[in-house]
Amino acid sequence: MPLQFPSSRTALVAMLFSALALSACAGGKVRIPDKSYKRATDMGRVYAPPPSILGEGGLNFGGDKTKNAPGAGTGIAINTFLWRASLDTVAFAPLSSADPFGGVIISDWYAPPKSPNERFKLNIFILGRALRADGIRVSVFRQVRDAAGEWRDAAVPKDAGAKIEDAILTRARQLRQETQRQQ
């Protein structure tokens, strides 16, 4: 059976009916609930709105705007002194990625000028808002160039990550002291 298209009169009536139906929907008022909003049921009981799956304050990246602390209300869930100190400490290496909300800094491979046949890569993880020794972790990766010119993974001294962590913590304490002196 061949397709039949409606006449222009039928199409006009259909469009007019659709426009009327849609315009009837536009007159309603939208009610936006506030925090004191209560829902009533047909049985007269009153219930509070259901709790948010994100917690009482909603989605928050750790910024507490009520505190009078440096970095309060910034929305960053990590210690700002550790973040700044980490960037200062590894400024010699090019960065591949830096995520201030997650507290992750990943450097690109860096070859020291005095030893071009070896290179290093750093992964820095800031673990919280406290300026503490266990608030930062550094992973160090090392590669050396073999006779064929290929980069091969090599052993890293066990204390390399700890030494960089100590340097970052020392710089973070300096930054905190500078901030406290300015206030």
Secondary structure, DSSP 8 states (H G I E B T S, - for coil): -------HHHHHHHHHHHHHHHHHHTT-------TT--EE-TTS-EE-----TT-TT-S--S--TTS-STTTTS--SS-HHHHHHHHHHTTTS-EEEEETTTTEEEE--B--TT-TTEEEEEEEEE--SS-SGGGEEEEEEEEEE-TTS-EEEE---TTHHHHHHHHHHHHHHHHHHHHHHH-
